[in-house]
Every structure is written in C-alpha cells, then in structure tokens.
Amino acid sequence: MSPGKLKIADIRHLNDLEKHEQEWDKLIEKCPGAVHTQSYAWINAFFHHSLHPDEKWICLFAYKNGKLVAVYPLMINRRIGFRGFCFQTFKTPYEKFHTIRVDGLMLPGHEDTLESLVNYLRRSFKAFPLIHLPGITGFSCSMLYFKNGGRKLSVYKKPDGAENFITLPESHQDYLSNLKSLVKKKIHRRLRKLESKAKISVVLRDIQRTNEENLEIFKEIESSGWKGARKTSIKLRPGDSELYLSATNKFHEKGWIRWSFLETNGETVAARLFTRINTTTVSWKTAYREDHSVFAPSKILFYRCIEDFYECGELGEINFMNVNTWFKDWNVNERPLYKLTVFPRSFFLSPLVKLYLLAKYG
C-alpha cells in the first residue's frame, strides 16, 4: 500500500459521520462475516443513544484513491501518564447487552491499513495508543493484520468467550437429518399440543406492520418476562428504546432486518429479531411469553424460521453471537472469541505494555 495515496478522515461529530454512510454501506457488503454491529446504522445509533454526556468517540475513515478501504470507530477512554509521555486508551463501541462483538471494517487485502490508523492516533493524540477490542473473531480485520504477518504493530491477545453458529447445508432436508430425532419429536409434539388449544399462525418477515410496530410488540413480550423483572429489557433500560428504534429503522431501509412472530388466537406469544448482511444471519433477539413456556414457543418459531431461510435461499451462517446451552439443540458449532489490545511496536515499550496487560487481564 502506498501511504501517499491513503487519506484518513477524522470524524468526531454525528453530522459528519452521516456523510460517510453510503460508502460505509458499500464497504460492509464487501466484508465476509460482517455483522450489524459493524454498520453505520448501528454505530450511529449507538453514539446517539448509548453514551453518557462525558463520553467521547472518534471514527477514522481510510480512503485509497477515493475508495473507502477501512472504517474504525472507537471510544476515547483514559489517558494515563505524565508530562512528556502518555498512554491514550481506546475501545471499540462495545456494550455487553447489545454489542457482543464489534471491530472495524477493512476491505479484504487492506488489513495493513491498521498501521496507518494506529499511527494517526499516535500523532493526533500525541500519546502512545492502546486499542482494546473485546470479543472479536479470528477472521476480524484487526486479527487478520497479525495473522497476515503484520510487524509494525504489537498485540496482546487472550481468550474472550465464544459464539455458537450454524452453517446451513445445501438442502433443508440435509439440515433436518443432522438434528437429533428427539429434538424434532419434542418440537412437533409441543406444536401439536399448542394447536389443540389454540389457533396458530406464524408471521415471517413481517412487512404488513411498520418496523416501529414490530419493535413495540417485541418490547412488550420481552418486558413481560424475567428481563422485565430484572429491568434488563429494551423497554426498561434507559435509552434502549431509542437505540433500537433508530438502528432497526435503518436496517429495515437497507433490507437487513427479519421480524418473525408466533401467534395463538391472535396474541403474539413469541418473537424473534434477525439481521442479515451478505451471507450471515444473526439471531439477535428472542422473546416469549413465560405463561406459554411449556410449549417452547421460541423453539417452534425458530424451527419455522430455519425452514423459511431455505425457502428464501438465505443460506450461509446463522450466528447467535454468544454461547447458550439451548443452542445445542440446533446442531451448532462453536467459534472462539478473543480480546485484543493493539499498540505500536516499540523495542522498549512493547514488552512493558504486555507485562502490564498480563497483570491486569491475566
């Protein structure tokens, strides 16, 4: 990569961020495995609605010959040091309730752009940058820089949980044949039991209602159960309603959202929110009425959703973005996640930084 042809835009205001939306959308469609938490729609909504007034952020855009090749949104965290030398810490826009993993985006083959972005932060903040990236995959752009032999930056890496995912085979029948027979029998038995008590309807990819109406239905169901009791539902966590409305409205405009509902006698008893970008479908949010839990309505709905993915030709991967015991029913795989801290390579400082991070994080 020729440094002279790379232009970096430093954005710290929401009005300026919007100017890059179209190019950001084009870039995410060229990045395999990208998910909604890496999109303009999510990052813009997150910066609007999820930050405290004193929290600051920066989003770097790298253009090469007029084409966007990298986006790197960061929270500006603590500055540590003394006059003449400081460490400046950054973190990707991560929030444990919603952004299970988030990384920047880089056009495949341009992962070395990370060097220019880190050097820019060092010059701009006049400090030694430490960039914390929690919960990222082995194929994220920041990880690929090091896997591809990048030598101008250093990294501290440690395990940071895992995520379950399903790789859908070519045919629905092939997928079903890999499920345990007991799982299929239980789903059909519960469905028959539910049908004996009520009129059942499944609403997939709902486009009759507005996105806002679907979100309101979901919020009400989610808040009716244990998440409502713990005040961790979208409806009850401050700022979440605005965050989700802003983000999902944008996802709806871009064709990335999939709302699905299970109804009994006209009442919605289970709801699922999916996003899909490229060939990755994310099972993002699930809600069900606990007075119907004996029927496992969420499982019945998910079973039908998988059938719908095949009917619509949306194969590839279904990603749960975390690990849960009930996912195992669906013949899932497990992918490790990592916590990275990226910083400039320095003969003297790199070993000291790694010792500090080892002492802090283990």
C-alpha positions, 0 to 999 in steps of 0.5 A, a space after each residue: 500500500 502506498 501511504 501517499 495515496 491513503 487519506 484518513 478522515 477524522 470524524 468526531 461529530 454525528 453530522 459528519 459521520 452521516 456523510 460517510 454512510 453510503 460508502 460505509 454501506 458499500 464497504 460492509 457488503 464487501 466484508 465476509 462475516 460482517 455483522 450489524 454491529 459493524 454498520 453505520 446504522 448501528 454505530 450511529 445509533 449507538 453514539 446517539 443513544 448509548 453514551 453518557 454526556 462525558 463520553 467521547 468517540 472518534 471514527 477514522 475513515 481510510 480512503 485509497 484513491 477515493 475508495 473507502 478501504 477501512 472504517 474504525 470507530 472507537 471510544 476515547 477512554 483514559 489517558 494515563 501518564 505524565 508530562 512528556 509521555 502518555 498512554 491514550 486508551 481506546 475501545 471499540 463501541 462495545 456494550 455487553 447487552 447489545 454489542 457482543 462483538 464489534 471491530 472495524 471494517 477493512 476491505 479484504 487485502 487492506 488489513 495493513 491499513 491498521 498501521 496507518 490508523 494506529 499511527 494517526 492516533 499516535 500523532 493526533 493524540 500525541 500519546 502512545 495508543 492502546 486499542 482494546 477490542 473485546 470479543 472479536 473473531 479470528 477472521 476480524 480485520 484487526 486479527 487478520 493484520 497479525 495473522 497476515 504477518 503484520 510487524 509494525 504493530 504489537 498485540 496482546 491477545 487472550 481468550 474472550 468467550 465464544 459464539 455458537 453458529 450454524 452453517 446451513 447445508 445445501 438442502 433443508 432436508 440435509 439440515 433436518 437429518 443432522 438434528 437429533 430425532 428427539 429434538 424434532 419429536 419434542 418440537 412437533 409434539 409441543 406444536 401439536 399440543 399448542 394447536 389443540 388449544 389454540 389457533 396458530 399462525 406464524 408471521 415471517 418477515 413481517 412487512 404488513 406492520 411498520 418496523 416501529 410496530 414490530 419493535 413495540 410488540 417485541 418490547 412488550 413480550 420481552 418486558 413481560 418476562 424475567 428481563 422485565 423483572 430484572 429491568 434488563 429489557 429494551 423497554 426498561 433500560 434507559 435509552 434502549 428504546 431509542 437505540 433500537 428504534 433508530 438502528 432497526 429503522 435503518 436496517 429495515 431501509 437497507 433490507 437487513 432486518 427479519 421480524 418473525 412472530 408466533 401467534 395463538 388466537 391472535 396474541 403474539 406469544 413469541 418473537 424473534 429479531 434477525 439481521 442479515 448482511 451478505 451471507 450471515 444471519 444473526 439471531 439477535 433477539 428472542 422473546 416469549 411469553 413465560 405463561 406459554 413456556 411449556 410449549 417452547 414457543 421460541 423453539 417452534 418459531 425458530 424451527 419455522 424460521 430455519 425452514 423459511 431461510 431455505 425457502 428464501 435461499 438465505 443460506 450461509 451462517 446463522 450466528 447467535 453471537 454468544 454461547 447458550 446451552 439451548 443452542 445445542 439443540 440446533 446442531 451448532 458449532 462453536 467459534 472462539 472469541 478473543 480480546 485484543 489490545 493493539 499498540 505500536 511496536 516499540 523495542 522498549 515499550 512493547 514488552 512493558 505494555 504486555 507485562 502490564 496487560 498480563 497483570 491486569 487481564 491475566 
